[in-house]
Every structure is written in C-alpha cells, then in structure tokens.
Amino acid sequence: MAGTVYEALAAGRNRILSDLIEFATIPSVSTDPAHRADIDRAAAWLADRLAAAGPFAVQILPTAGHPVVYAEWLGAAGAPTVLVYGHYDVQPPDPLEKWATEPFRPTVREGRLYGRGVSDDKGPVLIPIKVAEAFFATAGALPVNVKCLFEGEEEIGSPSLEPFVREHASRLAGDLVLSADGAMWRISEPSITVACRGLAGMELSVYGPAKDLHSGRHGGGVANPLHALASLIDSLHAADGRVAVAGFYDAVQELSAEERSTIAALPFDEAAYLAQVDSAATFGEPGYSTLERQWTRPTLEINGLWGGYQGAGSKTIVPAEAHAKLSCRLVPAQDPQDILDKVAAHLRGHLAPGVRLKIAPGGHAALPYEIPAAHPGLAVARAALCRVYGQEPVLVRMGGTVPICDAFHRILGMETVFFSFSTADEDFHAPNEFFRINRLWEGLEAWARYWELLGQRA
C-alpha cells in the first residue's frame, strides 16, 4: 500500500483487530429478547467508535424495534454522497456444543478470527469506520460525503428499517448505497455481487386429537398429525426437485442465453463444492446448473420439522400435533405475499382428512434485488478491487437475501453496491463462524481506494 492513508491503516492493524475482538464480545442477538441490553450496548459501542473516528455527527435513533446508529460527514463539497449500510446484530450461536471456542469470546487461530458475528457483519462494518478514521487523521477530510446507517435487525429481516428509511428519506438521500453486508463468493478471486434473492417464510401446524393418545389403543382409529404433515411436505416438490405448487414459477423470468453463458464461464468446481459441504451429490430443479439454481431460480425449503416424542427411548403415542417451518428464496418479479398465498393454497388443498391445518407467518419477507449493470458504482468497485488484487473481479449473484436493498431503491431511488470482505464459506449462521484476518486488511485498503476513486469523479 502507498500513501499516507494506507500507511495509517497498516500501522493501525493491531488496534483495529483489537477493536473487532472487543466488538464481537457483545452478544447482540437480535432475535432473543434476553439480549436487548446487549443490542443497546452494541449500538452504543458503534456510536462511540464513529465519534472517535473524526468529526461525524453521530446519533442513536429509535425504531419500533432495535435502534439505528446514524452518522454523517458532509464536508466534501461537490463530491458524491455515499450511504454506508451494515448491521450490528448477529445470529444466535446455537448449537453451543458445536463451537471449538466460546462464540462470544473471539479467538485468533491460524490467521482467522473465530466468533459469532465477526464475519456477518461486525468485521465488515468496522472497516469503513476505520477507513474514515485514517482519512481524517491523515488528510483531515474524506474524499466523498459519507452517511452511515447501521441497523440492529438485519438477522430478523429488518422489520423496522423500511419505516425508518421512509421517515428519514431526506436525511438518508445520496448517490449510492455502499453495503458492508453481503460477502464475496469465495476466497480464490475477488468478486462483486450484483443481485440477491428475495425471501418469504411460513410456519405450519397440523392438529389431530386434543391430546397425545396411546398408539395401541387409538392407532389406526384416528389420523396421525405427523403422518399428515409428512404427506404435506412431500407434496411440495416433484421427485426431480421442481416445486409442485401451482403458479410458483409463473412470474419467473428465464435467463438470457448471454446471462447463462456468463454464469457457465465462472470457474466453478462442482466436486470441490460437494467436498466443501460434505454432500454426495447436487440436487434440485432439472434443466439448470448448480449456480443457476442457487442464484437465479426460486426455491422452497423445509427449515424445521418437529412433533411427537423426541426424548430418550420410546413413547408409543399418536401425537396431538406436528409442526414445520418453510422458506422460499425468490427471484426478480416474484412477490413474497403472492408466493405465500400460493403455498398456503397448495397445503390446504393437499391436507389429509381428520386433521386441521394452521398457517402463520414465519420470519420475514423481502423482495429480490439486482443492480443495473451500467451503474457507475460497479465500475468504481471493479477499479478499486483491481488496485487491491491486481486482477479483474468476477461478477456473481447471491443466493441469500439482504432485505433492505429493494427498499433503498424504492424509497430513496438509490442502488446498492455490495462491498463486503467476508467470504461465503465463513460459516456466518453456523458454529465456528470466522473472518479471515487478511480480508480485514484487504477490505481496509479497498474501501479507501473506493472512496478515493469515487471522489475523483466529482
């Protein structure tokens, strides 16, 4: 690295890593009310670091749920304005017994920092703060105007953020969103994510007798809710993996030949992928490659299935009820509520006699998002990554969901450039989440170069 801002970032590496370790010790689990005080503590920690970075105007702003940390510096007259987005909440650490070290006691091992939230999203969120600090310390100013919006509800679907964005639309206005959330495709080459899928979920319960019944006395006489639920689940897909819900694919737009060719040209080793996930074979909707299914096709997955006796030994019963959680990943033009309505209609139409079905919302819904290919923010991202890695980044898509991107587009008229330095294999929602420490250093340089290059476009 060259230049005073890059020298400052290099000299501060130990302190930056220490700050990330401190940040990741806060168990800011957004889905668990028991951690509400930890959410507030994480928000306060971020606000303190932003205030210490330089002359930001910093606020912790309330929402209907967890607070937003907002900061702005608008001293770059005539330069573009960037809205930096990220989140400080994390997934639950369960199952705890699967962790090699405690999830909220971050540990460095073999060039990696292990701990819940280090990769999703606390390491990436810390990067722009430290880059701003280095610019203020060395140049006294930033190359662009910067607004920061860090939320505490991304891991539960950002339910309060869209109303917040609507309420504060004029304050948040800018030229583009630069997202610290998202992740690169893999570690072997730099990449830019240009699209993410949407999300819709539900929980279903099947009820039979009013209480658990003796299977010897009542088996064969009344419907078994677990049998009925298993039949419902089986009905959702054809044997070849295609979703069997009527109308599920109606709004799906087929990829162009050029788009399919671009995906096919990416360096993807299916055997290596299977080894990584420890699976015997790929499976899914026929007629599409693995990457096409993961990035550009909708899916319906069973996320949880339970009912009856699950303790040690056996308990011979006809259970009173059975439950499942479902989620759908959606692609452009699919509407979450429309898909949920169609899945619900399918379930009701395939319910066995003798049981009752109850359907409830399951988690959050989000629309898919895709940035226009000609957006200037992508060109800047490419140039910045070329400077850091010495090679052209590949353009990829994300199978997952960043819920707020569509709202930024609809409400603010702003497109989102994903610029995270997490990598997709870093076990974000699983035990032993980690962040490669070299990616922290690379991210610091890349964000500095992005701001510099964007400022030169003024």
Secondary structure, DSSP 8 states (H G I E B T S, - for coil): --SHHHHHHHHTHHHHHHHHHHHHTS--BTT-GGGHHHHHHHHHHHHHHHHHHSS-EEEEE--SSS-EEEEEE--STTS-EEEEEEE--B-----GGG-SS-TTS-EEETTEEESTTIIIIIHHHHHHHHHHHHHHHHHSS-SSEEEEEEES-GGGT-TTHHHHHHHTHHHH--SEEEES-S-BS-TTS-EEEEEE-EEEEEEEEEE-SSS-EEHHHHBTTB--HHHHHHHHHHHTB-TTS-B-STTTTTT-----HHHHHHHHTS---HHHHHHHHT-S----STTS-HHHHHHHS-EEEEEEEEES--SSS---EE-SEEEEEEEEEE-TT--HHHHHHHHHHHHHHT--TT-EEEEEE-S--B--EE--TT-HHHHHHHHHHHHHHSS--EEEEESS--TTHHHIIIII---EEE----BTTS-TTSTT-EEEHHHHHHHHHHHHHHHHHHHTT-
